[in-house]
Amino acid sequence: MNIKMVHTTLICIALAFVGAACTPKATPTPVDSVGTIAAELAMVMLTQTVGAYTATPLPPTVTPTPSFTETPLPEPTSSEPPKRPRVTEFTGCWTGPADTYTLISNIDAKKYVEIIGIGNTPGWYVIRNPYFHNPCWIQTAYLKIDPRTDLSKFPVMTPGP
């Protein structure tokens, strides 16, 4: 072997060691302490055993038997429910109990409506507008209400601001 070749080989080996020594070291990965605790807790929960089964039955409970008493059925007051209120003439439906309030819409004659309240001003009812489905006020004179309708179930209403 030739001296030049030996020198070249030694220089290459030395450079390899120097290069390896100068290479930055890898930093260790940080430890995820929250994840580790959660994993440990999950492992403990999964490995716990359920309480042992007992062959001893629970004591029976007494269930009272309902006693039936015959009660007579109420007598029907009428064979049919009251008819829905109907508009008798073409009229306006307002935001309050007077034509000084804003007109919401006009309602055609013979249109069926739903009463939702009695106006705090005599002679007015609050109905659900059959076209826009919002409350509006209509004069009693333009409504035909079945006499079997229970008007006491409706609230007395006042117009909004």
C-alpha positions in Angstrom: 0.0 0.0 0.0 1.2 3.3 -0.8 1.8 6.1 1.7 -0.4 8.6 -0.1 -3.2 6.2 -0.1 -2.8 5.6 3.7 -2.8 9.4 4.3 -5.9 9.9 2.2 -7.7 7.1 4.0 -6.7 8.5 7.5 -7.8 12.0 6.5 -11.2 10.7 5.3 -11.7 8.8 8.5 -10.7 11.8 10.6 -13.1 14.0 8.6 -15.9 11.5 9.2 -15.3 11.6 12.9 -15.2 15.4 13.0 -18.4 15.5 10.9 -20.2 13.1 13.2 -19.0 15.1 16.2 -20.3 18.4 14.8 -23.7 17.0 13.8 -26.3 18.5 16.2 -27.9 16.0 18.6 -31.6 15.3 18.3 -33.6 16.9 21.1 -35.8 14.4 23.1 -39.6 14.7 22.5 -41.4 16.5 25.3 -43.5 14.4 27.5 -47.3 14.9 27.3 -48.2 14.7 31.0 -51.9 15.4 30.6 -52.2 12.7 27.9 -50.2 10.3 30.0 -52.4 10.8 33.0 -55.6 10.5 30.9 -54.3 7.2 29.4 -53.4 5.8 32.8 -56.8 6.7 34.2 -58.5 5.1 31.2 -56.4 1.9 31.7 -57.4 1.8 35.4 -61.0 2.3 34.6 -61.0 -0.4 31.9 -59.3 -3.0 34.2 -61.6 -2.5 37.2 -64.1 -5.3 37.9 -67.8 -5.0 38.5 -69.2 -5.9 41.8 -69.9 -9.6 42.3 -73.3 -10.9 41.4 -75.4 -12.0 44.3 -77.9 -14.8 43.9 -80.1 -13.4 46.7 -83.2 -12.0 45.2 -84.6 -8.7 46.2 -87.6 -8.7 48.5 -90.9 -8.4 46.6 -92.8 -5.2 46.7 -96.5 -4.9 47.2 -98.2 -3.3 44.2 -101.7 -2.1 45.0 -104.4 -3.2 42.6 -106.6 -0.2 41.6 -110.2 -0.5 42.4 -112.7 0.7 39.8 -115.8 2.5 40.6 -118.5 3.1 38.1 -119.0 6.8 37.4 -121.7 7.8 35.0 -120.6 9.6 31.9 -121.6 13.2 31.6 -124.6 13.9 29.5 -123.7 15.5 26.2 -124.8 19.1 26.0 -124.9 19.1 22.3 -124.3 16.6 19.5 -122.0 19.0 17.6 -119.4 21.6 18.7 -120.1 25.3 18.1 -119.5 26.6 14.7 -116.5 28.8 13.9 -117.1 32.5 13.9 -117.6 34.0 10.5 -117.2 37.5 9.0 -120.6 38.8 7.9 -119.5 41.7 5.7 -116.3 42.9 4.0 -114.4 44.7 6.8 -111.1 45.9 8.1 -108.9 44.2 10.7 -106.9 46.6 12.8 -103.9 46.7 15.2 -106.3 48.1 17.9 -110.0 48.7 18.7 -110.7 51.6 16.4 -110.3 52.6 12.8 -107.7 55.1 14.0 -105.3 52.2 14.5 -103.2 50.8 11.6 -105.2 48.6 9.1 -103.6 45.2 8.8 -105.9 43.8 6.1 -109.4 43.6 4.9 -111.3 40.4 5.4 -113.9 39.1 2.9 -117.4 38.4 3.9 -118.2 34.7 4.8 -114.6 34.1 5.8 -114.2 31.9 8.9 -111.9 33.2 11.6 -110.5 32.1 15.0 -111.2 34.2 18.1 -108.1 34.6 20.3 -109.3 37.2 22.7 -111.9 39.8 23.7 -111.0 43.4 23.3 -110.8 45.6 26.4 -113.0 48.1 24.5 -116.6 46.9 24.2 -117.7 45.8 20.7 -114.3 44.4 19.6 -112.8 41.0 19.3 -109.2 39.9 18.7 -108.9 37.3 16.0 -106.2 35.5 14.1 -106.0 37.2 10.8 -107.0 34.5 8.2 -104.5 35.8 5.7 -101.4 36.7 7.7 -102.1 34.6 10.8 -101.2 37.4 13.2 -103.6 38.9 15.8 -105.9 41.8 14.6 -109.0 43.5 16.0 -112.4 43.3 14.4 -115.7 44.9 15.4 -118.4 42.6 16.9 -120.9 43.9 14.4 -119.1 42.2 11.5 -118.8 38.8 13.2 -121.4 36.0 13.5 -120.6 34.0 16.6 -122.4 30.7 17.4 -124.3 31.2 20.7 -122.9 27.9 22.0 -119.4 29.4 21.9 -118.0 29.8 25.5 -116.6 33.4 25.3 -115.5 33.2 29.0 -112.5 31.1 28.0 -110.9 33.9 26.0 -108.6 36.5 27.7 -109.4 40.2 27.7 -106.7 41.9 25.5 -105.4 45.4 25.2 -103.7 46.8 22.0 -99.9 47.0 21.9 -98.0 50.2 21.7 
